[in-house]
Amino acid sequence: MTDDDRVLYEVDREKRIATITLNNPAQRNSYDASMRDALGRHLDVVAEDDDITVVLLRGAEGVFSTGADMNNAYGWYGDERSREERSGGAKSSATQRRPSQRRRLTVDRKSFGFYHNLMGFPKVTVGEISGYALGGGFEMALMTDISVIARDTKIGMPATRFLGPALGSLHMFFHRLGPVLARRLLLTGDIIKAGEVEHLGVFTETCDAGSVTARARYWAQKAAKMPADGVVIAKEAFRLVEQSQAYQGEEVASYLFHAYGTNLQFSPGEFNFVKTRAQVGTKEAFRLRDEHFAVPEPE
């Protein structure tokens, strides 16, 4: 499947709405760097098209996104093999080299540029969110201007369980979730249902799963009727207010701490996802992760 197949793009010129669909349902619409870049290219097209006012972000087959594809893990940082392996002189293909901090910083600076562009996107962004919104998928859901989410959608940042809480757009989490909920999700890696935080107003509308698609399109059509120039000016004003209140230094802090956080040293008894994945495979590594972090509720 090509990137064109894994990230779908269509435009309704009459309604002035573009729809971008993450189309990797076999992996619950997780994405790798190539998919994220394809998504970014589609967003650039929307940004430069004066005839489009709204972009609707969604996932195929009832799932928004489970975030970064962890089958790739450190592969986000390029070739993990040692210099000898790359030159063909290694004795064992199992030997891998951890990415350097300079490599991490370079890649993360580019990666977080995508998220910052999405937060400051000049057109209205509407999220159609159901099934799962985890990791980077959760970040994108929170970054949309108008978000419609199913009550049973599972949300959270489970990757903090193997990379630590210095993960993602930290200031955005605190500003949009509030400090109490942000700390809870980042310090525990808990996955919760969107209905549990409906009373907090984190999302524009929380509804039953069967209504998400229709409600998201309703909001997209409402926003698309607004004056396009007025929307762009308002979006820049919103961005200025958020930066002055919450995002000062966030651009550097987010990728800096993520880069450092991917180079953790694990003590005995701590769960090392990347090492475990290499030994037993991704599916079993996720099971062992959940088993390690399971703590029974007190009676």
Phi and psi in degrees as a GROMACS rama.xvg file:
@    title "Ramachandran Plot"
@    xaxis  label "Phi"
@    yaxis  label "Psi"
@TYPE xy
-82.0622  168.499  THR-2
-61.7417  -32.6251  ASP-3
-63.1874  -30.4451  ASP-4
-81.6495  -30.7678  ASP-5
-86.0347  -17.0249  ARG-6
-131.465  107.031  VAL-7
-94.0476  146.153  LEU-8
-137.196  129.196  TYR-9
-145.854  154.948  GLU-10
-129.927  133.946  VAL-11
-104.678  97.3559  ASP-12
-64.3445  -35.3106  ARG-13
-65.1929  -40.4767  GLU-14
-90.8578  -9.60612  LYS-15
66.34  37.4116  ARG-16
-124.286  129.249  ILE-17
-102.907  143.184  ALA-18
-120.477  127.468  THR-19
-116.326  125.079  ILE-20
-119.805  123.603  THR-21
-74.3687  121.324  LEU-22
-124.011  67.3469  ASN-23
-133.59  55.6246  ASN-24
-63.0135  -26.6819  PRO-25
-61.3723  -27.2979  ALA-26
-112.838  30.6271  GLN-27
51.7068  39.9227  ARG-28
57.23  31.7983  ASN-29
-68.7706  162.116  SER-30
-136.434  149.242  TYR-31
-103.605  -176.898  ASP-32
-61.5972  -35.6959  ALA-33
-66.6975  -42.2504  SER-34
-64.673  -42.2673  MET-35
-62.2734  -39.5927  ARG-36
-65.3768  -38.3529  ASP-37
-64.3547  -41.3197  ALA-38
-60.5607  -43.1773  LEU-39
-61.7585  -38.4051  GLY-40
-65.8909  -39.4999  ARG-41
-64.9945  -40.5294  HIS-42
-62.8994  -37.3698  LEU-43
-62.53  -39.4015  ASP-44
-62.1201  -44.512  VAL-45
-62.62  -44.2298  VAL-46
-60.1576  -33.2322  ALA-47
-93.9149  -1.8775  GLU-48
-97.817  108.854  ASP-49
-65.5828  -15.669  ASP-50
-92.0652  1.66309  ASP-51
-114.287  129.953  ILE-52
-107.745  -27.9515  THR-53
-131.922  142.134  VAL-54
-120.87  128.871  VAL-55
-100.792  120.916  LEU-56
-102.586  131.596  LEU-57
-152.173  172.851  ARG-58
-123.228  153.548  GLY-59
-74.0824  150.852  ALA-60
56.5579  41.1437  GLU-61
76.4174  14.3686  GLY-62
-127.902  128.17  VAL-63
-71.2728  -73.956  PHE-64
-171.28  140.366  SER-65
-94.7548  14.5059  THR-66
86.1354  -152.734  GLY-67
-63.7007  141.945  ALA-68
-73.5346  107.964  ASP-69
-80.7908  -3.94549  MET-70
-62.8225  -23.443  ASN-71
-92.3118  -30.9261  ASN-72
42.5845  -118.822  ALA-73
-68.8766  -8.03857  TYR-74
-58.9693  -18.3168  GLY-75
-58.0718  -26.4545  TRP-76
-94.097  10.8584  TYR-77
103.185  -156.313  GLY-78
-71.5105  117.151  ASP-79
-83.0841  -10.2334  GLU-80
-70.6092  157.561  ARG-81
-67.9925  165.66  SER-82
-61.2872  -36.04  ARG-83
-66.1907  -40.2831  GLU-84
-62.4137  -44.161  GLU-85
-64.6839  -28.314  ARG-86
-89.1733  -3.58947  SER-87
87.7796  9.59665  GLY-88
-105.615  11.1367  GLY-89
-78.8541  148.286  ALA-90
-80.7124  -31.1606  LYS-91
-132.403  130.652  SER-92
-77.1663  -5.40626  SER-93
-80.4338  -18.5191  ALA-94
-71.8876  128.244  THR-95
-130.027  152.532  GLN-96
-108.938  133.486  ARG-97
-66.9515  139.62  ARG-98
-62.0587  142.55  PRO-99
-71.7897  161.692  SER-100
-63.0991  -37.1242  GLN-101
-65.3335  -35.0705  ARG-102
-68.1186  -43.8168  ARG-103
-58.7571  -45.9287  ARG-104
-64.3363  -40.116  LEU-105
-63.8805  -47.5174  THR-106
-68.4677  -43.7243  VAL-107
-68.0356  -33.0004  ASP-108
-60.1713  -42.3993  ARG-109
-69.1014  -43.7408  LYS-110
-60.2713  -46.4687  SER-111
-75.1997  -18.0864  PHE-112
-60.248  -36.5016  GLY-113
-60.6564  -48.5078  PHE-114
-66.0372  -38.168  TYR-115
-67.7705  -36.6136  HIS-116
-64.8257  -36.3358  ASN-117
-67.6464  -40.9425  LEU-118
-63.1855  -35.2295  MET-119
-101.986  22.5822  GLY-120
-62.6116  136.319  PHE-121
-77.0761  -9.94223  PRO-122
-108.806  164.652  LYS-123
-70.2727  130.565  VAL-124
-108.363  130.155  THR-125
-119.728  129.963  VAL-126
-102.846  126.996  GLY-127
-102.949  101.559  GLU-128
-120.317  120.344  ILE-129
-151.659  167.134  SER-130
75.2764  -85.7092  GLY-131
-138.57  139.411  TYR-132
-137.631  88.9707  ALA-133
-120.955  150.86  LEU-134
56.8555  -126.612  GLY-135
-61.7127  -28.5978  GLY-136
-65.8816  -37.4386  GLY-137
-66.4948  -41.588  PHE-138
-60.0564  -47.183  GLU-139
-61.992  -39.2589  MET-140
-61.2944  -42.1191  ALA-141
-70.9983  -25.6485  LEU-142
-82.1964  -17.5222  MET-143
-66.59  148.779  THR-144
-68.3439  -42.2467  ASP-145
-127.597  125.066  ILE-146
-126.629  128.749  SER-147
-114.775  123.119  VAL-148
-132.667  143.814  ILE-149
-76.1468  143.613  ALA-150
-60.6276  -30.2167  ARG-151
-91.2327  6.70703  ASP-152
-65.5737  132.235  THR-153
-88.2838  124.286  LYS-154
-124.221  154.276  ILE-155
150.101  -177.804  GLY-156
-124.532  68.5023  MET-157
-62.3379  -20.7776  PRO-158
-64.6919  -17.0147  ALA-159
-63.1371  -19.0882  THR-160
-72.4038  -18.9604  ARG-161
-125.368  -0.898165  PHE-162
-122.765  -8.47309  LEU-163
87.3818  166.407  GLY-164
-70.7178  -12.0179  PRO-165
-79.5515  65.7873  ALA-166
-138.894  131.58  LEU-167
83.3034  -166.466  GLY-168
-86.3777  84.792  SER-169
-58.4689  -45.3252  LEU-170
-64.2441  -36.4683  HIS-171
-63.9463  -41.2189  MET-172
-59.2881  -47.724  PHE-173
-67.4274  -37.3077  PHE-174
-73.5659  -40.2745  HIS-175
-95.3959  -27.1736  ARG-176
-93.535  -25.3355  LEU-177
92.24  149.177  GLY-178
-63.5835  -32.4332  PRO-179
-70.7956  -51.7695  VAL-180
-66.4655  -38.8227  LEU-181
-60.0691  -46.3453  ALA-182
-63.9626  -40.879  ARG-183
-59.4798  -48.6106  ARG-184
-70.5804  -38.2957  LEU-185
-78.9142  -30.9724  LEU-186
-89.4501  -10.3924  LEU-187
-119.135  -21.8144  THR-188
70.8491  15.1672  GLY-189
-59.084  143.54  ASP-190
-108.02  124.501  ILE-191
-124.627  167.554  ILE-192
-90.0426  143.148  LYS-193
-57.8488  -31.7857  ALA-194
-61.3035  -23.7228  GLY-195
-69.3763  -22.5327  GLU-196
-115.597  17.4174  VAL-197
-57.6398  -37.6798  GLU-198
-69.1497  -15.3694  HIS-199
-85.7692  -11.8552  LEU-200
68.7335  30.914  GLY-201
-65.8639  -36.7618  VAL-202
-112.625  156.507  PHE-203
-61.6588  -45.8586  THR-204
-146.261  132.891  GLU-205
-114.629  127.515  THR-206
-146.013  -179.773  CYS-207
-68.6416  152.58  ASP-208
-57.3213  -37.5501  ALA-209
-69.042  -13.0537  GLY-210
-101.582  -7.26771  SER-211
-60.4247  -49.1513  VAL-212
-60.062  -48.6248  THR-213
-65.1939  -41.0351  ALA-214
-68.5695  -37.7889  ARG-215
-64.7278  -41.0474  ALA-216
-69.0897  -32.5335  ARG-217
-60.5586  -47.8979  TYR-218
-66.5107  -37.8854  TRP-219
-62.4914  -42.4932  ALA-220
-68.0905  -36.6246  GLN-221
-62.3286  -47.4227  LYS-222
-66.2084  -33.3503  ALA-223
-68.364  -17.4203  ALA-224
-82.7605  -7.83188  LYS-225
-73.5005  153.928  MET-226
-61.5873  124.942  PRO-227
-60.5602  -43.7421  ALA-228
-64.5441  -38.4892  ASP-229
-63.4271  -37.6633  GLY-230
-63.3493  -45.6224  VAL-231
-61.691  -44.5521  VAL-232
-62.8974  -43.4765  ILE-233
-62.7927  -42.4192  ALA-234
-60.9053  -40.0282  LYS-235
-66.6885  -37.5503  GLU-236
-64.7475  -43.2972  ALA-237
-59.6665  -43.1044  PHE-238
-63.4559  -41.3084  ARG-239
-62.374  -42.8995  LEU-240
-64.0319  -45.9958  VAL-241
-63.6038  -40.2411  GLU-242
-65.5261  -38.6881  GLN-243
-71.4084  -27.2066  SER-244
-93.4679  -35.8007  GLN-245
-138.911  -21.9764  ALA-246
-105.985  11.4038  TYR-247
-62.5105  123.815  GLN-248
80.6127  -2.6275  GLY-249
-65.9377  -34.2401  GLU-250
-59.2699  -43.3641  GLU-251
-77.179  -43.3704  VAL-252
-59.4086  -40.0245  ALA-253
-64.6085  -51.8726  SER-254
-76.4826  -27.9622  TYR-255
-64.8274  -50.4496  LEU-256
-72.701  -29.688  PHE-257
-66.2546  -42.4076  HIS-258
-62.2109  -44.8164  ALA-259
-65.7671  -37.5231  TYR-260
-68.8442  -20.1222  GLY-261
-84.2458  6.56754  THR-262
-121.755  40.1609  ASN-263
-70.7178  151.403  LEU-264
-102.729  126.679  GLN-265
-98.5501  131.247  PHE-266
-83.7222  161.679  SER-267
-55.2721  134.228  PRO-268
92.5259  -13.5475  GLY-269
-87.8029  148.303  GLU-270
-86.9465  121.168  PHE-271
-104.792  98.8718  ASN-272
-63.7324  -45.8914  PHE-273
-62.7291  -42.5617  VAL-274
-66.437  -43.5493  LYS-275
-64.2182  -40.8813  THR-276
-60.547  -41.3484  ARG-277
-65.008  -29.4867  ALA-278
-84.0772  -39.4896  GLN-279
-124.751  -2.98922  VAL-280
95.2563  161.469  GLY-281
-66.1711  -47.7146  THR-282
-59.4996  -47.13  LYS-283
-68.3401  -33.6524  GLU-284
-63.5913  -40.3531  ALA-285
-63.9217  -40.458  PHE-286
-62.8905  -45.2262  ARG-287
-65.6461  -35.1271  LEU-288
-59.7621  -50.4985  ARG-289
-63.3879  -36.6134  ASP-290
-65.0079  -41.2809  GLU-291
-63.7074  -40.0843  HIS-292
-90.8727  -0.919196  PHE-293
-71.5918  122.847  ALA-294
-127.348  119.24  VAL-295
-66.9495  141.039  PRO-296
-66.0026  142.284  GLU-297
-67.5463  145.861  PRO-298
